[in-house]
Amino acid sequence: MDTIQEPEEHLEIFGAREHNLKNVDLRIPRNKLVVITGLSGSGKSSLAFDTIYAEGQRRYMESFSAYARSFLGGMERPEVDKINGLSPVIAIEQKTTSKNPRSTVGTVTEIYDFMRLLFARAGKAYSYLSGQPMIRQTEDQIIEQLFTHFKGQKLYILAPVVKGRKGHYRELFEQIRKMGFAKVRVDGVVLEVQPKMQVDRYKIHDIEIVVDRVVAEEEDRYRITQSLKTALQHGKGVLMLRDEKGEIHHFSKFLMDPTTGLAYDEPAPNNFSFNSPYGACPTCNGLGVIEEITRESLFPDPSLSITMGGIAPLGEYRDIWIFKKIEAILKRFKASMSTPVGKLSEDVLQVLLYGDGEEIAVDSVKYPGTKWTTSFEGIIHSYKSSRRGGLIKFRSG
């Protein structure tokens, strides 16, 4: 039996006569990027804006109540016989008013604002470590899980206070001791809290307060409940359980991966905005592009000397300060401005690119015969300082 293939959906326009259009019939495929091209005055804008967009906007207005339309005013029907398959429409002005690289179709139309709100409120968070969905639990749910999965077991109830940070934490241990806790778990080892206790300040540590050691029996429910609440209080909504096998189990009132203990903050709209420091990529600052300067781009033709424009950003030799500095640097290495860049040693190129901080005597441009003592910061640093805006990442090759 032959299968019947459904026809492709199209936007159909019949008898379009706006402005220069001469009774145009057209079928445009839906869910595709369609470009309308033609000579100036051929009716591209008349078709896109004055016919398709105008009819879509008019139909949207007609969906309002008569009371609402009385405030908005009426819209004339464009000169067209019929349009089939028309969806809600959005139009962006043709003229470019902003060259900001952070401006996109989503930001201009404000659809992006609604998308960020949708992801923040309806999105489901997943752990990038285990791939499991993040969960949040109430105090009652944590208590019930404890008695369901660990009934009869000896447990350590732990409150995490330091996670993956350096420091000696002398003041923290003293504060824990004054709060009445006798033990802490430092980097997986349970220790007695001692006066003037501290750890290696140059190593990364994980520190948890041992809130209680209990056996998960029903008759001790009140004590266990109070201990869990204390652990959540000191752990700022997070607690850990160590079972008889020494395995660690994580629980949280916020978003947390129960397998690895990875915790996320509650999602907010700015977490999904590339214009916000909370949601922007830390590498490109949300621009999506990184400009790089390579050695090849600075020295595109190794056969050229510096005098002949071997350093591309500087061009050919001129009687300016930076060329005077380079000349003094080359003289120190017994090279000259007429030496091809490709024949300069690696040491010379490194100093030219990044500088070395050593002082050099440079002939004055304004006062012939006078020398100024200065240092050379390098071509890359000079070029970076001259750039305004954007992010530049430098690499040597």
C-alpha positions in Angstrom: 0.0 0.0 0.0 1.4 3.4 -1.0 1.8 5.9 1.7 0.3 9.3 1.1 2.9 12.0 1.6 1.5 15.2 3.2 2.1 18.3 1.2 4.7 20.8 2.5 3.1 23.7 4.3 3.4 27.0 2.5 2.5 30.6 3.0 0.3 31.4 0.0 -0.3 34.9 -1.3 -2.9 35.7 -4.0 -3.3 38.9 -5.9 -0.9 41.2 -4.0 -1.2 44.7 -5.4 0.5 47.0 -2.8 2.5 49.8 -4.4 4.5 48.4 -7.3 3.2 44.8 -7.0 1.2 43.8 -10.1 -1.3 41.2 -8.9 1.4 38.9 -7.6 0.7 35.2 -6.6 3.3 33.5 -4.5 3.9 30.4 -2.5 6.6 30.6 0.2 7.8 27.5 2.1 7.3 27.6 5.9 10.0 26.9 8.5 12.7 27.9 6.1 14.9 31.0 5.7 13.6 32.8 2.6 15.4 35.7 1.0 13.5 38.2 -1.3 15.8 39.8 -3.8 15.3 42.1 -6.7 16.1 45.5 -8.2 15.4 48.7 -6.2 11.7 49.5 -6.6 10.7 46.1 -7.6 8.5 45.6 -4.6 10.5 43.6 -2.1 9.5 45.7 0.9 6.0 46.0 -0.4 5.6 42.3 -0.3 7.4 41.6 3.0 6.4 44.6 5.1 3.3 46.2 3.5 1.6 43.0 2.5 2.6 40.0 4.7 3.6 41.8 7.8 0.7 44.3 7.6 -1.9 41.5 7.2 -0.4 39.5 10.1 -0.5 42.6 12.3 -4.1 43.3 11.3 -5.2 39.8 12.1 -3.5 40.0 15.5 -5.4 43.3 16.2 -8.7 41.7 15.2 -8.2 39.1 17.9 -8.6 41.8 20.6 -12.0 42.7 22.0 -13.9 45.6 20.5 -13.2 47.6 23.7 -9.4 47.1 23.3 -9.5 47.9 19.5 -11.1 51.2 20.3 -7.9 52.4 22.0 -5.5 50.9 19.4 -7.4 52.1 16.3 -8.1 50.2 13.2 -5.7 48.9 10.5 -6.4 48.9 6.8 -6.4 45.7 5.0 -3.5 45.5 2.5 -4.2 45.3 -1.2 -4.3 41.5 -1.6 -7.0 39.0 -2.5 -6.1 36.3 0.0 -3.2 35.0 2.3 -3.2 31.5 3.5 -1.0 29.9 6.2 -0.1 33.2 7.9 1.5 32.8 11.4 2.0 35.6 14.0 4.6 38.0 12.5 7.5 40.0 13.7 9.3 42.7 11.6 12.7 44.2 12.3 13.6 47.6 10.8 15.8 47.4 7.8 18.1 50.2 8.8 21.0 49.4 11.2 20.9 51.7 14.2 23.4 49.8 16.3 26.7 48.1 15.7 26.8 46.6 19.1 27.9 42.9 18.7 25.7 42.0 21.7 22.6 43.0 19.6 20.9 40.0 18.1 17.5 39.2 16.5 16.4 37.9 19.9 17.4 41.0 21.8 15.9 43.5 19.3 12.6 41.7 19.1 12.6 41.1 22.9 11.8 37.4 22.3 15.1 36.7 24.2 13.6 38.2 27.4 10.7 35.7 27.3 13.0 32.8 26.5 15.3 33.6 29.5 12.2 33.8 31.7 10.9 30.5 30.4 14.2 28.7 31.0 14.6 30.2 34.5 11.1 29.2 35.6 10.3 26.0 33.6 13.7 24.6 32.8 15.1 21.5 34.4 18.7 21.6 35.7 21.1 18.7 35.0 24.5 18.0 36.5 27.3 18.4 34.1 29.3 15.8 36.1 26.9 12.9 36.2 24.2 13.9 33.7 21.6 13.3 36.3 18.7 15.8 37.0 19.3 18.1 39.9 16.9 17.7 42.8 15.8 19.8 45.8 14.3 18.3 48.9 12.5 19.6 52.0 13.5 18.7 55.5 10.7 16.2 55.8 11.8 14.5 52.6 15.4 14.2 53.7 14.3 12.7 57.0 12.0 10.1 55.3 14.9 9.2 52.9 17.2 8.7 55.9 14.8 6.2 57.6 13.9 4.5 54.2 17.4 3.9 52.9 19.6 3.9 56.0 17.4 2.2 58.6 19.4 0.6 61.4 22.7 1.9 60.1 25.3 4.0 62.0 25.5 7.4 60.4 27.6 10.5 60.7 25.5 13.7 60.1 27.9 16.3 58.5 27.4 20.0 57.8 29.8 21.2 55.0 31.4 24.5 55.8 34.4 24.6 53.5 34.4 23.1 50.0 37.6 23.1 47.8 39.3 26.2 49.3 42.7 27.0 50.6 43.4 28.4 54.1 44.5 27.5 57.6 40.9 28.1 59.0 42.2 28.6 62.6 39.3 31.0 63.3 36.7 28.6 61.8 37.9 25.7 64.0 37.8 28.0 67.1 34.3 29.1 66.2 33.2 25.4 65.8 34.7 24.5 69.2 32.8 27.4 70.8 29.5 26.3 69.3 29.9 23.0 71.2 30.9 20.6 68.4 33.6 18.1 69.3 34.6 16.7 65.9 35.2 17.8 62.4 35.8 15.9 59.1 38.9 17.4 57.3 39.6 16.1 53.8 37.8 12.8 54.6 39.3 12.2 58.1 37.3 12.7 61.3 39.4 14.7 63.9 38.8 16.0 67.4 38.5 19.8 67.5 41.5 21.1 69.5 42.4 24.6 70.7 44.5 26.5 68.1 43.7 23.8 65.5 44.6 24.7 61.9 45.4 23.0 58.6 47.9 23.7 55.8 47.0 27.1 54.3 48.5 26.3 50.9 46.4 23.2 50.3 42.8 22.8 49.1 40.5 21.5 51.9 37.0 20.2 52.4 35.8 20.7 56.0 32.5 19.4 57.5 31.2 19.7 61.1 30.3 16.4 62.6 26.9 17.4 64.0 25.9 14.0 65.4 26.6 10.2 65.2 23.4 8.3 65.2 21.7 5.0 64.5 18.8 5.4 62.2 16.1 3.9 64.5 12.5 5.1 64.8 12.8 5.7 68.5 15.5 8.3 67.9 13.5 10.2 65.2 13.2 13.4 67.3 17.0 13.5 68.0 17.8 12.7 64.3 15.4 15.4 63.1 17.0 18.0 65.3 20.5 17.0 64.2 19.5 17.2 60.5 18.0 20.7 61.0 21.2 21.8 62.8 23.3 20.4 59.9 21.1 22.2 57.3 21.5 25.4 59.3 25.3 25.3 59.5 25.6 23.9 56.0 23.4 26.6 54.6 20.8 24.3 53.2 23.2 21.4 52.5 24.1 18.3 54.5 26.1 15.1 54.1 25.6 11.6 55.5 28.4 9.1 55.9 27.2 5.5 56.1 28.7 2.4 57.7 30.7 1.7 54.5 32.2 5.2 54.6 30.3 6.3 51.5 29.1 9.9 51.4 25.5 10.9 50.5 24.5 14.4 49.7 21.2 16.2 50.5 20.1 19.7 49.9 17.1 22.1 50.1 18.4 23.6 46.9 19.3 22.2 43.5 21.9 19.5 44.0 23.3 16.4 42.2 22.7 13.6 44.8 25.6 11.6 43.2 28.4 14.1 43.2 27.2 16.8 45.6 27.4 19.5 42.9 25.1 22.3 43.8 23.6 25.0 41.6 22.0 28.3 42.6 18.3 28.8 41.9 18.1 29.6 38.2 17.3 33.3 37.4 16.8 35.0 34.0 20.2 36.6 34.1 21.8 33.1 34.2 20.7 32.7 30.6 21.8 36.1 29.3 25.0 36.5 27.5 24.9 40.2 28.4 25.0 39.5 32.1 28.2 38.6 33.9 26.2 35.7 35.6 25.4 34.1 32.3 28.1 35.2 29.9 30.9 32.9 28.7 34.0 33.6 30.9 36.2 33.1 27.8 34.6 35.6 25.4 32.6 37.7 27.8 29.4 36.8 26.0 30.5 38.1 22.6 30.9 34.7 21.0 34.1 35.8 19.3 37.7 36.0 20.4 40.2 38.0 18.5 43.6 36.5 18.4 46.9 37.9 17.4 49.4 35.4 16.1 53.1 35.8 15.3 52.2 35.2 11.6 49.8 38.2 11.6 52.4 40.5 13.2 55.2 39.3 10.8 53.3 38.2 7.7 56.4 38.4 5.4 59.6 37.2 7.1 61.7 38.4 4.2 60.9 42.0 4.9 63.0 44.1 7.3 61.5 46.2 10.0 62.4 49.3 7.9 60.4 47.9 5.0 57.3 47.1 7.1 58.2 43.7 8.5 56.0 44.5 11.6 52.5 44.7 10.0 50.8 46.9 12.7 53.6 49.5 12.6 54.1 49.6 8.8 57.2 51.1 7.2 59.8 52.9 9.2 58.9 56.4 10.4 60.7 58.8 12.7 58.5 58.0 15.7 59.2 56.9 19.3 58.4 53.2 19.0 60.8 52.7 16.1 63.5 54.5 18.1 62.9 52.0 20.9 63.0 49.0 18.5 66.2 50.3 17.0 67.8 50.6 20.4 66.7 47.0 21.2 68.2 45.6 18.0 71.4 47.5 18.6 71.7 45.8 22.0 71.4 42.4 20.2 73.8 43.5 17.5 71.1 43.5 14.8 69.8 46.3 12.6 66.5 47.6 11.3 67.5 46.4 7.8 67.8 42.7 8.9 64.9 40.6 7.5 62.5 39.6 10.3 63.0 35.9 9.5 66.7 36.2 10.2 66.3 37.7 13.7 67.0 35.3 16.6 64.2 33.9 18.8 65.5 36.0 21.7 65.2 39.2 19.7 61.7 38.3 18.6 60.6 37.5 22.1 61.8 40.9 23.4 60.1 42.7 20.4 56.8 40.9 21.1 56.7 41.0 24.9 59.5 43.3 26.1 61.9 42.5 28.8 61.7 45.4 31.3 65.4 46.3 30.9 66.2 50.0 30.5 67.5 51.3 27.1 68.9 54.6 25.9 66.8 56.0 23.1 67.5 59.0 20.8 65.0 61.8 21.4 62.7 62.6 18.4 62.3 66.2 19.4 65.7 67.0 20.7 68.5 65.5 18.4 71.6 64.4 20.3 69.6 63.8 23.5 68.9 60.3 24.8 66.1 59.2 27.0 66.3 56.2 29.3 63.2 54.1 29.1 62.0 50.5 28.9 60.2 48.6 26.0 56.9 47.0 26.9 56.6 44.9 23.6 54.7 45.3 20.4 51.8 43.2 21.7 51.3 45.2 24.8 51.5 48.5 22.8 48.9 47.1 20.3 46.6 45.9 23.1 46.7 49.3 24.8 45.8 51.0 21.5 42.7 48.8 21.0 39.4 50.0 22.5 36.6 47.7 23.4 36.3 44.0 22.7 38.4 41.2 24.1 41.8 40.3 22.6 43.6 37.1 23.3 47.3 37.0 22.4 49.4 34.0 21.5 52.8 33.8 20.0 52.2 31.2 17.3 
